[in-house]
Amino acid sequence: MSRLSIAAPFVVNMLAGAKNKGHDISKLAADSGMPGNILTSPKARVSFEQLSRLNNSLASLLDDEGYGLTSKPQRQGTFKLCCYSAIHAETLEQAVEIFAEFYNLMELDFIHSLEYDQDQVKYQLSRRPGARIDNSYIIEYTLLVIHRTLCWMANTRIPLIKVDLDYAKPRYSAEYAYVFYGAPLAFNQGSNALYFSKEKLKLQNVRNFSHLKAFLRQAPLTLLSQGIQADYLSSQISRWLEISLARHHELPNVSKASERFGLHPQTLKNKLKVAGTSYQDLKIKVRRTMATNLIADPNLSGEAIAFQLGFSEPSAFIRAFKAWTGLTPLAYRKTFFGAKVAPVA
């Protein structure tokens, strides 16, 4: 299963519709396996498995795949039926045309449209006049679903030329490097849009109905963690770093990574830059994920965790952990795992 994670503000926004309808959102989050204070700690993170469980429970509770964030609910099964229609498309271009036509027939709170020019295709998501959109989560998630379903259909990563968003840049915008695979972003635009290369939309749909049934059984985890991510250099490097940190308590430098993956150091850096990340970012994310996993173990002291993460001294670990989460390791452990567990430095 994916060990990747996403920032707490996404969860807070996702739950806003349920909160407005009077539901106990703390219980909903806890029932999905999330830490108790996830709704009040902006730097906390949740796994995609936890987010997927919350997604499914919310959609079931509200009978709305839009989580109550819009004026008109997107009834359960809408995405499935859209995929049933699109799975017979021969190319990605045919698939996006089906997506737009299908969702417009539903007359939900967004108008889906396609604009073509010489080299690119713009998939546009515009708010209907008078539509109620509670926050940006439903926009982020709708665009992610469209893009990543296309990636799944072609079984490859489809780069985005850019992404337009019709709201102000949020504080957690750094997370968009993962959400939109490092695509350039423009905020405060007239509508929301994904920009594709025309050439990429000529790719064949390599999936069939049997593939689709398996895909939907695991949705939305299949989209959030993107099952084809193991093919990407950044994911391969991250996994290699995880293994090195777990086995040897160290994170190799970029020269060793270049040797391991048979690339010149500058070539490796360039490829990661195109993917919207850097070698240093990958090291930080691997360390941060392992730190939040280890802090949950009541038998591990701060010194032991610092050693496992390759820090030269516990104080360096404490400084780094506070920068990642906004809390010291001790405060994080008490906040999210209770006072009964062993203290950390």
VENURCOR-V574609 format. One line per field, one symbol per residue. phi: phi as a letter, one per 20 degrees, with the letter a starting at -180 (. if undefined). burial: I if it has 24 or more other C-alpha atoms within 12 Angstrom, else O. A space follows every 10 residues. Layout:
BEGIN
phi: ???
burial: ???
END
This chain:
BEGIN
phi: .fdfbcfggf fgffefffff eneefffgff feneggdfec cgefccffff ffffgfffgf gelbfdmmec fdfdggnffg fffgfefefe cfffffffgf ffffffleed eebccdcfdb cdedcdffgn fddfafgffg ffffffffff gffelbfefe facececffe fefgffgegd lmffdcelef bdbdddfgff fefffeecff gffffffdfe gfefelgeff fegffffgff fgffffedlb dgffffffff dmcfgfffff ffffenbbff ffffffffff ffffffefed effffgffen efbgffffff ffffdncfgf fffffecnef fffcf
burial: OIIIIIIIII IIIIIIIIIO OOOOIIOIIO OIIIIIIIIO IOIIIIIIII IIIIIIIIIO IIOIIIIIII IIIIIOOIII OIIIIIIIII IIIIIIIIII OIIIOOOIII IIIIOOOOOO IIIIIIIOOO OOIIIIIIII IIIIIIIIII IIIIIIIIII IIIIIIIOOO OIIOIIIIII IIIIIIOOOO IIIIIIIIOI IOIIIOIOOO OIOOIIOIII IIIIIIIIIO OOIIIOIIII IIOIIIOOOI IIOIOOIIOO OOOOOOOIIO OIOOIIIIIO IIIIIIIIII IIIIIIIIOI IIIIIIIIII IOOIOOIIOI IOOIIOIIII IIIOIIIOOO OOIII
END
